[in-house]
Amino acid sequence: MAENSLTETPNPEAPPSVPADPTVPTEPKPSYVKLAMRNMVRKGGKSLFHFTLTVMALIGILVGLSYLTR
């Protein structure tokens, strides 16, 4: 039974795992940073709102801590 698995022919419908022409460079996947920046540009209003909310929350926390520890 193990001999049959070694002598089977590959499935002709399966795509080859290696490109036929290795000299043609394949385009690499975009980096996470590039995708995040593209997404931020596309949804600029929401990103600016969240950034402003985060800055205001951090300032509020710092002011609150300074008030409590004075």
Order of alpha helices (4+ residues) and beta strands (2+ residues): alpha-alpha-alpha
